[in-house]
Amino acid sequence: MTSPTPPAEPAYADRTYRSPAGIAGGALLLAIGIWLGVDAVVQGHGNAPWLALAVLLCAVPLIVAFSFRPAVFAGADRLLVRNPFRTITLPWASVADVRAGYSSEVFDQAGGKYQLWAIPVSLRQRKRAARRQVRDATVDGQIGVPVTADVSVAKTRMAPADQSIRDLRDLAEQGALRESAQGEVVVRWAYEVIAPAVAGAVLFVVLLAIG
């Protein structure tokens, strides 16, 4: 007689958090910068084309770093935070807390703090959500329905950043005891962004110095 098949592990869909406003702003800056830079290269005289190329070499990686690059990936076993100049991998067991004050931050068990650039905090959205919660609480109170009766409804009444932080905190609590979610925090510098930006800045300074 065959032994019963053990229950399968629950499946966890990876979640990705990014800032649409940041991406849109970065695309606009990138388009303007490239247009101005190419125009300077084509129409410029003397060392102006080289200066334009140096500026592009420095500015383009920085624009990409602060707009397109930031992202937060939440999987079954770990949280991967991709900031402008660093990538931080935190197994769920290493996460002590996830908070959103004036900025979104994750704390590890050793006391380290890492900002979540991909989840910006909007005080305006938070105030709007607070007013909506007060208004809904008044209406619910009139009809006798508890405000916290439905967790999903309560989440929709929160500011987007606070919703994301709450989701990440729930994932951290669920995954902390999972064997595959153990491990140390790993931090990697984004040299693919830093190197060309520094090279462009150095080239610009050298071109200015030699006239």
Secondary structure, 3 states (H helix, E strand, C coil): CCCCCCCCCCCCCCEEECCHHHHHHHHHHHHHHHHHHHHHHHHCCCCHHHHHHHHHHHHHHHHHHHHCCCEEEECCCEEEEECCCEEEEEEHHHEEEEEECCCEEEEECCCCEEECCCCCCCHHHHHHHHHHHHHHHHHHHHHCCCHHHCHHHHHHCCCHHHHHHHHHHHHHHHHCCCHHHCCCCEEEECHHHHHHHHHHHHHHHHHHHHC
